[in-house]
Each structure stands twice: as structure tokens, then as C-alpha cells.
Amino acid sequence: MATREGSFSVEDMKNVQINIGAVVKEADEWDQEMGPFPKPGVATLRNWDMVLANRYRIMYAPADDTCTLCTYGPCDLTGNKRGACGIDQAGACGKIVLIACLMGCCAHSAHGRHLYHWCMDKFGDMKFDMGDEILVDSPIYQTIMGTKPKSFKDFQEGLYYLEEEVVQLLAATHTGQESAYQDFESKALHAGMLDLLGMEICDMLQIVAYDMPRGAADAPLIEIGMGTLDQNKGVLIAYGHNLAAGAEAMIYAENNNLWDKVDIGGVCCTAHDLNRIGLGKGELKVPAGIGTKPKVAGAMGWWRKMIRSGVMDCVMVDEQCVFCDVLGDAEKRKIPVIATTDKIMLGLPDRTNDSIDAIVDDLVNFKVPGVAVLDPTKAGEIGIRVAIAVKPKRAEAKAQSLITEQQFKEGIEKCTQCNECAFVCPPHIRISKLIADAVKGDLLSFSNSYEICVGCGRCEQSCPQGINILDLFEYANRQYVKNQKFKMRSGRGPARDTEIRSVGAPIVLGTIPGVIALVGCSNYPNGTKECYDMAKEFVDRGYIVVTSGCMAMDMSLYTDVDGKTIWEQYPGGFDGRNICNTGSCVSNANIGDAAIKVATIFAHRNHRGNFDDIADYILNKVGACGVAWGAYSQKAASIATGCNRLGIPVVVQPHSVMYRRSFIGRADKPEDWMVIDARDGKMQQIEPAPEAMLYIAETKEEAMVEMAKLCLRPSDNSIGRAIKLTHWCDISLKYCGKLPDDWHIYVRDSKDLPLAYKEMMMKELESKHGWQIDWKAKKILSGPLRPADVSFDPTNLARKIRTKK
């Protein structure tokens, strides 16, 4: 055997087996020591989960009183009754929460697995490089796995880990396995954390492979809206969350000079990702700048309005948020459908191995309503060719699918004002009143309710007269659809390390009042404008506003007095008074990444394999709050739960009670708010900050008040606390007409008091709460829960104590 440094050769040796494990040379590449919990198992972080569960009491709201998950049932769980397996109502609710989180986690991790194989097949093993300004390039991966991916192949380890953990978690939902609700919640938190990992893997792979922006504050403004789709061309819609087939369609159109004949629009998160392709500064394996050519047709909540309007000629669906009746709706209007992944095949024949010409001929001549083609390259070409060729053939079908003025009049005259439609309408639109106004010739009510309507079609199913109510909405808003053209900033990707260095101290000390992350699904309680209103309120106040997915799209549909959308009004940096579009659903990982980077870049916390330490830092010091304001899916449930495990509270909308639980702190329980001062190990009671981890708000106004409150942290200095209290009190006065009832709990010193309210507040502290005030010096002598102390270092982890006394 001849040897030399770094290599060896074996010659003339027989019957010798040599096993070489992973060779790791981390010392030269990473200056952080391995933390205590790399690749945590199901129970590894259970102690951290119990810290959260013991402070934020789990509040269940069962959707029903029975359990029907196995054939022992249905079992009545009312009162103190238990099911045949022995589970109680709390345990049954916890099991459903875990199942929902697993559904969401699996959606993103399966997406990541597909992207991994697709990118490896198409591009080969590329170097994982996020650019010179992002050196902490995969914070969630590093915090959970304890390793750094250097190339695409390295992400395989993360996917293997994720998939093994999911199997273990799903096994716990079997009858006779886990039964304690606290442990179901711990497992749900684990699933949420895994979801963060799955999302990050997805986004990191596609950012590098498709050369997407890497922290581009100046990402380009792009077109959004149904009116942006050029009706003089064949219109192909890419619908879902996986960019592979849509990207191939774009590349085919580019390579064959077909953009003058076809328009490509994206619906839901695929729209974000198609518009990011080729806009970065990395290794270019796709046409440069191609992401500026497709349009963002709209969010998921607009799908049924879109298809009723007939604005597309062919639809490619990929995965996740796709309405289950997409094929039936499209077939009625002779819009060919192409299913491009095995997760949504819609009962269509698998034509992957058939010739492209044969498939195109069948679709263009309406021999079949749709096909499944599981090769993205093939599906992309078919989509483009079908959209172009079928357009003239669809003209008659499109004309027939759109109702005439006479048909509109006949439809509204059928209405008997029975109000059956209103009883089933999720946003409670009084449809019968809209129709009554239309009978009088006034279509304004239909127009005013168009963005509130979620397009679910329940009204049509319940109407005894068989009125096609969504068609009435389409007719009344036909001109609006043609003119729906707005601007949205393309997804910028993660926050750059330089941005984190700039905002780290202001966030932790409170002088930037908080980070508001508006994410999640469509179908809001009172329409899409609530997205814009929330974002505008907080960006105007100097918060860092971050958004993604459907909410980023929906807030783009409104303008100020100058006709500018929110993206044209504000810069796109990760800074106060800026609004960032991170990208699609999987780009939500970038929000968690930013919180971790505050801990590791600003505070120099070791994040390597050290999840609970980082989460503890975020919980106590990083003023961030997530908001999922749509009627949210299992994916949004798992995203919110992952944020909770990371120490980030989340506000959700009224329908979120259907997920059965919230995490609410009890301000009246001092024992719940005891933390360790890491300086000396002493226990210290803190104000309830943040007060909740998962808060269900009934209205937009209640949500905004709570969002401001949930950005309070024990680490705020007096200037920061005064700024945060100012905004919280301002918002409460603006929308509720009064100061919050519990504002005084968060005052530690007279310097904490907002200048605008200082005199009035000091009088109330003295008269109503019995605090002693030195009026001459304008100081508080007694009353606060604890004094303001800028060096106070709160933690929930005993191992963080530096000097024990």
C-alpha cells in the first residue's frame, strides 16, 4: 500500500474490504462547535416543548365530540368520557393537530424530495452557493442538522433525516400509541420544525439551480392580475407550488421564440417561483432574465373567479394548493388540463410515455379533457403547444361559457330571496341583497363583494332555484377582470448577512419595533384588502414587514391615492419601513432564517445543532410576529407550529379555530413567567411577553392590536419599550377607541412610557393601580413588576447560566 497525504492507493490486494465513512473536515470550514442536539429525534427537544406548553396553555376547541379515526368508533368523548382505545377529548384533539401538521410538513418535504431529484437530473450536482453577502447560507439546516451543505448532494442527508422523523411521528398517531395531549403537541411542534427544514431545502435548491435572487432588496416589479394575461395569445396557466413543469414551459417558449404567441401566467406559489428564474447572480444554467416574462395571474383564492372568466386556454397543475374540481371546471369550458406530478393526477390517463404530437392532438381536438404527463420537460412543451393551438378552437366554447345580459337578467329574476346561499357563504355575503339590487339595475353591490367572495361555489350548491351565482359575479365584474393590472415585487429570497448586522441590535433592543411576517393562504374573513391594510399599518410605523405566497399577491391589488401599490410605495430591504416579498410558500423558511441569523450573526450564538438555544434567544429577544390571515391549509398549520417551536408567536384568523387549538399565556399566573437571568442564575418574573404563541383573532382590528403586542420582548431597552408601547397603544386607540386594558403591566420605568401619553399614563398608574410617582422628578418610585435593566439576560435554559450564585 502506497500512501500520501490526502489519498492512498491499493495495489495487488485481494479479498480486502475497506469501509470509508463520511470524511468531515469541519475545523477549517466552520468555527462553531457542534451543539448538543444535531438531528434531534422525536423526544430530543421535548423539554423545550414543555417550556412552551407550560407557559402557553393549550386551549382546545373540538370541531365535534366524537373520534372516528378507527373502526372502534365513533366514540363519544363528551365530558370525561374516553374512547374505546382509552383516549380522551384532549388527546383526540392533539392527535388531529399532529396529523394536520404532518400533512403540511409532508407537502413541503415531498416537494423538496421531488426538486432534489429533478435538479440533480437536470443540472447535476451543483455547488451550493448563496453569494458573497450570504455566508450563513442555510441557517435552519445548520441549526437542526449540525452540518453545512456544500453541494446539492449534501441536502440528501437532510431529506433522509426529515423523512425518517416523519415516519416516526406518523406512527405515533396509530390507535394505541401516543395518548397524552402534551406529547401530541410536542410531536406537532417537532413536525413544524421539520416543515421549516423541508421548506428551506426546497427554496435553497431552486434558488441555486434556477439562479433566483439571493437577498435582492431591489428585485424587479412584475405584473399581477387577470388583466395582465394577453387574450390575443394562447394563455397557459401554471397552477400550484412546484416550478419544474412551468419552468420547462418558459424555457421551451424562450428557445423556440414563442413569446409573441403565448402568455404564461402563474397561480398560487408557482407564480412567485416562475417570476424569480434567471434573476440572480449565480451560476446560470437557465436563460438569463427569463423570470421577467411570465405573469402572476393571482392567488389561489381567485382561481374559480379566474376560470369562470375564461382567461386561460390550457392549465398545468403541479402540487399542493389546487382545487379538487379543477378538471370539471376546466372541462365545461374546454380548457385542456395537464397534471404534471404524481401527487395530483385527477383520474387522468398517464401519457408520459406517449409521443408529444399525439398528446397535443388529443388535447387540442378535445378528444380527452386532460392528461397526466410526469416528465416536466415534456409537460412544458405540451402546455405551450396546446395553449397556442387550442385558442382559436376554444373561441366558441368561451363565448358559450360567459353569460349574456339576458341570461344574467333571467338568473337574478329566479331568486326568491330564501337566503339559503347566505347561510352557507363563508364570508357571510348577503347574496340575496346583491341580487335584489341587481334587479333594480344596480350592479355595484356585486362589484363591492367580488373581492370578499372566496369563489367556493357553496351558494350554487345550496340554491333551490339552481342559479349559477358565480356566473352572476363574473358578469357584473367582467370589466374589472379585464382591467385588473397591478405591480408586485418579485421574490427577493433570504435576508443578507449585511442586512442582519444592520438591524440586529435595533430589533433586539426594540428601536425597530418588530418584524411582522404576513404569510399563509387566501380566503380572508372580509376580503383581500385586509392584507394590504395590515401591511400598510405596520410598514408605515417602521416595522420590518415580510410577506410571501398568496398574501404577497393579494396585498398587491390595491393602490394609494397616487395609484401606487404597496411595492411601489416602499423599498424591499430587510429593514424598518421596508416590505419584503421573500417568494413562495417554501420561501417562508427565509423568515425563520432571518430570526436565527439575528441570534448567530448579531448575538454570536452558536446555532450549530443547537435548536433550543436559538429558539430560547428568539423567544426572549427577537420581536417578531407571524400572521396567517387566510382560512389556512394544513401547510399553514405546520408553518405556524414550526414558528412556535422557534419562539415566534403567530396570529391567525377566525376560521383557524377549526384546527382545534391555540397557545395562550396566562398573565394572571406569575409562576408561568419566571425565567432565569443567565448572568447569575437567579429566577426573575417577567412581564408576559410575548403573551401568546398562537392567537386566534376575530377581526382584522383585533389582529393588528395583538400583532403589535406580541412584538414586546423582555430584552427591550427603555427606548425600544417606549416605541413598542407607543405603536401598541396607538393601534388600540385607532381601532378600539381606548388604550389596552393591560398596558401598565409592561411599564418598568418612566422612560418606558410613550411621550405622547406619558402624563396621562402616570396619572392612571397612580390613581388606578396604586403606583408611587415622584411628580417633581417625573419618576416611578414603586409599582413595576421589575426594573428596566438593559443587561438583563433572560433564558429558559439552565445551561446558559454563566455564573451561578
Sequence and secondary structure as in RCSB ss.txt:
>XXXX:A:sequence
MATREGSFSVEDMKNVQINIGAVVKEADEWDQEMGPFPKPGVATLRNWDMVLANRYRIMYAPADDTCTLCTYGPC
DLTGNKRGACGIDQAGACGKIVLIACLMGCCAHSAHGRHLYHWCMDKFGDMKFDMGDEILVDSPIYQTIMGTKPK
SFKDFQEGLYYLEEEVVQLLAATHTGQESAYQDFESKALHAGMLDLLGMEICDMLQIVAYDMPRGAADAPLIEIG
MGTLDQNKGVLIAYGHNLAAGAEAMIYAENNNLWDKVDIGGVCCTAHDLNRIGLGKGELKVPAGIGTKPKVAGAM
GWWRKMIRSGVMDCVMVDEQCVFCDVLGDAEKRKIPVIATTDKIMLGLPDRTNDSIDAIVDDLVNFKVPGVAVLD
PTKAGEIGIRVAIAVKPKRAEAKAQSLITEQQFKEGIEKCTQCNECAFVCPPHIRISKLIADAVKGDLLSFSNSY
EICVGCGRCEQSCPQGINILDLFEYANRQYVKNQKFKMRSGRGPARDTEIRSVGAPIVLGTIPGVIALVGCSNYP
NGTKECYDMAKEFVDRGYIVVTSGCMAMDMSLYTDVDGKTIWEQYPGGFDGRNICNTGSCVSNANIGDAAIKVAT
IFAHRNHRGNFDDIADYILNKVGACGVAWGAYSQKAASIATGCNRLGIPVVVQPHSVMYRRSFIGRADKPEDWMV
IDARDGKMQQIEPAPEAMLYIAETKEEAMVEMAKLCLRPSDNSIGRAIKLTHWCDISLKYCGKLPDDWHIYVRDS
KDLPLAYKEMMMKELESKHGWQIDWKAKKILSGPLRPADVSFDPTNLARKIRTKK
>XXXX:A:secstr
 EEETTEEE  S  S           TTT  S   S SS  TTTTHHHHHHHHHHEEEEE  S SEE SSTT  E
E STT   TTS  HHHHHHHHHHHHHHHHHHHHHHHHHHHHHHHHHHH S B    TT SS  HHHHHHHSS   
BGGGHHHHHHHHHHHHHHHHHTTSTTS   HHHHHHHHHHHHHHHHHHHHHHHHHHHHHTT  SS TT  EEEES
GGGS TTSEEEEEESS  HHHHHHHHHHHHTT TTTEEEEEETHHHHHHTTTT SSS   S TTGGGSSEEEE G
GGHHHHHHHT  SEEEE SSS  TTHHHHHHHTT  EEE BTTB TT  B TTS HHHHHHHHHTTSSSEEE   
HHHHHHHHHHHHHHHHHHHHHHHHHHS  HHHHHHHHHT     HHHHH TT   HHHHHHHHHTT  HHHHHTT
TT     HHHHH TT   HHHHHHHHTHHHHHH  EEEE    S  HHHHHHHHHHHHHTSS  EEEEES S  T
T THHHHHHHHHHHHTT EEEE HHHHHHGGG B TTS BHHHHS  SSSTTEEEE  SGGGGHHHHHHHHHIII
IIS    TT HHHHHHHHHHH  EEEEE SS  HHHHHHHHHHHHTT  EEE GGGGGG EEEEE TT GGGGEE
EETTT  EEE   SS EEEEE SSHHHHHHHHHHTT  TT  HHHHHHHHHHHHHHHHHHHSS  TTGGGG  SG
GGS GGGHHHHHHHHHHTT  EEETTTTEEEE  SS   TT  EES GGG SS  
